[in-house]
Amino acid sequence: ILSWLFNVGILYLCMGFRHFSSALTQITLAFKQNDLPSARAALQKWTQQPSLQLTRDEIARVAIEQGILDSYRHVFAILFWYTVCAGPLGAVLYRVASILHLRWRQQGQDDISEFGMFAQQVQSVLDWLPVRLTAFGFAVMGDFQDAVMCWQQQAAGWYHKNEGVLLASAAGALGIKLGDAVHQQHAVLFRPELGVGDTVEPEHLQSAIGLVWRTTVFWIAVILLISMFVSIAIIKVKAFA
């Protein structure tokens, strides 16, 4: 019982549903009240990026992008490495690697240090498989054909390939367009376009949250089924032995 409680406690500390869900809720409430300044302030606090010049639709688009990336880092990747390592070691390993990657990358934006390069390489290796499994989950829980098409055709054009896989598949699954130009620091920041279908509006925030939750439930169900079959197989092997 103590071992189980320890595992649950470590997993709870490593995961962070509220890290992105609370920010999305604040932005959604601000939209409902037609309070753009509050929506911009909440987004800027969340992303640590200038948001004071974003339009209403740009706020929604950036919020969905950040929500997709944070849901992966704080939920899907943690679940994957917890399962692969059969315990809290995997979750702690990924969480530490992710924190160091973000901090050392920020310190070395202009001149990437050796620490920054090493952290980037480790993060890329740790992310390769869980990113694609998460993207597959988005496809299963959304528009499968569009999600796979956007993943294959658009992901490579994003700044970071792994992030591109997540955002392109999510955009295709939701039938919306992410990326594209946004207003920042008195200029227009041009970004690759991801996804197909509708231009993002504030109403799409709830659809994005729904996709994340459906995908989470999907992968938890898959993990439980695999665990059950493995347990049955072990019992049968012991019985024959």
Helices and strands as residue ranges (DSSP letters): H 2-14, H 17-32, H 36-47, H 56-71, I 72-76, H 77-84, H 88-107, H 114-141, H 144-154, G 155-157, H 161-174, E 176-179, E 182-184, E 187-189, E 193-195, E 198-199, H 204-240
